[in-house]
Amino acid sequence: MSHPRFAILISLGATVLASAALMVAPPAGATVPHPSAPSGLTRTIEPLTDYVEQVSCDPHLRSGTVKFAHLLAATYTSYNATSWSSTYACGTDGNRSEHYDGRAIDWMVDVHNTRQFAAAKATIAWLLATDRAGNRFAMARRLGVMYLIYNNRMWGSWDGRWQSYNNCANLPGRANDNACHRTHMHISLSWNGATGRTSFWTNRVYLTDFGPCRAPDLNWAFLYTRVNTQECQRYPLVQAKSTASATKKALVTYSGAAVRSGWDGPAVSAVQRGLHVTVSGSYGPATVSAVRHFQATHRGCPITGAMNQRTWRALLAAVR
């Protein structure tokens, strides 16, 4: 499995936990627990998961992601390691992040908190251990772990190795703790992992799910609606002309994203600018009305009040 040839953009926005009162080391000689796997797991096991980048904007909690996070929290309640987050608005942390499609966990385990750090190390050791059948990285494979980032380093399923993350080993200051994932562990999952379709949860091994595929003329795919066992064609990201307006450049950046009522963030702001709606970053009634009006006046656009691929193409053509 080869290393992905594109940048991996990870959450830098997790909240730093107050930990002064929690700096209590485990009792001397105590064994730090690790999560428990279901009994009677099938001998068949998943291969190391392929890297499947995030291309769709659909930030809602997915069943496998939530079950994994709850497993960690339940295991380490006494270690004050129960806090986690998963999704946030598309575009708030660069162009690509599995947080945007519900496939990522930020587990709050601060390296400066002795008990949380112990919980993190025990979990990593458990995920990457070889099982009795000789399967390397057994639990990571059974849970669909795509990569981990913690304490200046990144482990990737594409080669099963740790590597330095963003020169963080040379950035020891507390100001860099969040960016270098010393306040939390980032866990990105495959689509099977995020939807709970792995041997850890079902005692069955599934074909790889590659998720939604994006069109060559749009930068984002539409919503994940079904399992896709065919690898997506990869296309270069679409770039606006250097002479394009700031509005057109923003629209190109988020083109194709299924932006709709109730959502917020930079992708929403781009649509609002394109439609000359007050830019609030929140997709409220005024934006729904403006999108419906635009769709009604542009042939071929379904009148839904939500951005879809036909509406994106019409808006891109309309904004010069």
N, C-alpha and C positions, 0 to 999 in steps of 0.2 A: 504494500500500500504506500503510495507516494504522499509526500507532504503537499497540502494544498498550495497552489501557486497564486493565492490571493491573500489579501490582508484579512486577519481575523480581528474583528472589533468587539471588544468585550466591555461589560458594564464597569463604569468608573463611579457610579452614583449611589452605591449602597451606604446606608447610614452607619456611622461609627458608634458602637455601643459604649455606654459608660460602664467601666469595668473595675474601678478602684476597689469596690467592696467585694469583688469576686475573685481576687487574686489568691486563691487558696489551692495549694498543690494537692494532688491525690495523695492519700496516705502512703507512707513508705512501703514499697513492696506490692502495692495494689496493682492489679491488672486492669488497664483501661478497657472497658467493654467495646465491642464492635457490633454493628447491626446484625440481626439474625436473619439468615436465609430460610426460606420455607423448607420443610423436610421433604425428602423423597424427590428431589429435583431430577429431571430427566438427564441421562448421561449425554445426550445430544446438547451441544452448546453453540451459541452464536459465534461467528467469526468476529474479529475486531471490526467495529462499525466503520463504514466509509464516512468521509467528511461530506456532509450535505449542508451547504451554506443556507442561511436564511434568505429567502427571496420574497416571502409574502408578509403582508402586514395584517396580523390577526392576533393581537395581544390579549388572549384569554387563557385562563388556567386550563391545562390539559391533565387528564386523569393520571397518567403515569408520572408526570412531573410532580403532581401534588402527592401521590402515594410515596414517592421517593423522599420528598421533603418531610413528610410526616414520619416516615421511618427514621430519619436522622433525628428529628425532634424528640420522638418517643424514646430513642436509645439514650439520648444525652440530656434528659430533663434535669438530672442532678448535677450536670456539668454546666448549667446555664447556657446551653447551646441549642435553644429551641426556636430562635428567631430566623426567619428566612423571607425572601421576596422572590418574585418570578417575572412578572410582566411590567412593561411600561410603554409609554407612547412611542410609536414608530418615528424614527428620525432623531430622537433625543440623545442618542449616543452613537453618532456616525451613521454610515449608510447600511451597515450590516450588524446584526446582533440577534442571537437566538432568543433574547428576551422579547423581541417583537412578535414572535410566533408561538410563544408559550413553551419553548423547549429548554429553558435555562433556569437555574436556581442560583441565587446568591445566599449562601448559608453563612450566618454571622458567627464566625469563629475567629476571634482576634488573637493574633500571635502573642500579644502582650498580656493576655489573660491565660494563666497557666492551665486552668482546667479546660477552657475552650481549645487551646492549642493541643492539649493531649487528646481531646476528642477528634480534632481534625486529623492528627497523625494516625490515630487508630483507624479512622475511616479510610484514609488513603491506603494504608497497609492492607486492610481488608479488601478493598476494591481491586487492588493490583496483585494480590497474592495468587500463587499457583495452587489449584485445588488438588485433591487426592488423585484425580485422574490424570494429572499432569497438564491441565489447561492453564496457561499463563493468563493473568489478568481476568480471572474467572468471573468475579462478581461485576466488574466493569462491563464485561461482555454480556452477562445475563441481564443487566439493567440498561444496556444501550448507551453507556457513557461515551461521548464523542471526544471530549477533552475536559481537563481540569486546569484551573489556574489558582495557585495559592502560594503565598510567601515567596514572591519573586520568580516563581518557576511555573512552567506549563507542561503538562503531560498530554500527548496527543495519541489517539487511537490509530492514526495513520501509520505510525512507526513504533508505538509502544515505548517511547522514550521521553525523558524529561529534558527540557531545555530552558535556557534563560528567557525571561519574559521582559521585553521592553527595557533592557539595561537596568532592571530594578535592583540587581545586586550592588550596583554602584550608586544607588539613590537611597541611602539608609535613613534619611530624615523622616520624622513623623509626618511631615507635610505630604510625603509620597505614599503613606501607608495605604490609603484607599486605592489609588491608581495601581499600586503594585500588589493589590490583593493580599494585604497583611491584616486587614480588618475583616475579611470574609473570603470564603472559598467559592469560586465560580465553577458551576458544573453545567456543561451543555450536553444535551441528549440527542440521540437520533430520533427520527419520527416514530419508529417503533417504541423506543424508550419513552418518549413523551406521551404516546397514546396508550401505554401499558401493554403493548403487544410483544412481550418478551418472555423468555422461559422463567425468569424470576417471578413474574406475576401469574403466568398462565400454565407453566410447565410445558410450553410448546415453543418451538423455534419457527419463526416466520421469515418469509422472503424479505429482503431489504425494501423498505418504503422510502422512496426518493422525494416524497412530498410534491407540492405543486411546481410546475415548470413555468418560467417566464417566457414571454414572446420576445423576439429579437429587437423589436422597436420600442419596448417598454422596459423600464428598469426593475419593476416589481411584478411578481406573479399575482394572480387573483387568489381567492381564499382556498385553503386546504379543505377539500370536501370528501375525498375518498383516498384509499390506499393506491399508491402508484408504484408498481414494481419495475418500471422502465426508467433507466437513468435519463435525466434531462439533458438536452443539448445545451451546451454552455455558449454564451454569446458575450462579447465585450459589452461593458456598460455603455449606455447611450450617453453621449455628451452633447450639450447645447453648443452652438457656435459661439466663438469668443466674443462676437459682436452682439449676441443676444442680450435682451434686458435681464435684470435681476429676477423679475417675475418669471420669465420664460426659463431661465436656468433652474429656478427652484421647482417649477413644474416638471421639467425633464428629470430632475433628481428623484422625484417621488412618483414618476409616471407609472401607472398601472396599479398602484396600491388601492385596496378596497376601502377607501376612506368613507366613513358614513356617520350617521347621527349618533351622538354620544361619545365620539372619539375626540381626541385632542392631540396637540403637538405640532411640530413643524410641517408635516404633510398637510394638515388641515389649513395651516396658515398659507401655504402655497396655493391651495385651491381657492381660498378666500381672496387672495390678491388677484388671481387670474379672473375671478368673477366680479371683482370690484365690490366685495362685501367687506364690512368692517373687520379688520384682522384681529381676531381674539384668540386664535389657536384652538377654539372649541367649536365643534360641529353642532350648532344649535339650530333652532327653527329658521332663522334668517338664512343660514347657509343651505339648509334643506330646500327652502323656497327658491333660492337663487339657482341651485343645481337643477331643480325641477323645471324652472323657466328655461334654462339653457338647453336642457334635454328636449323640451317641447319645441324649441326653435331650431333644432339641428337634427336633420333626417337620420334615422337609424338608431337614435339613442333611446333606450327604454326609459320611460319616465318613472323613475324610482326615488329620486332625491338623494341617491347614493352614487358615489363614483364607481364606475365600472370601466371595463377596457374600451368600449365604444365611446363612452363619454370622455375618457382621457384623450383618446386620439382626436376627437372633435375639438376639445379645449386646447390641445397642443397646436392644432392647425389654426385655431382662431387667434391665439396670442402670438403676436409677432415680436 
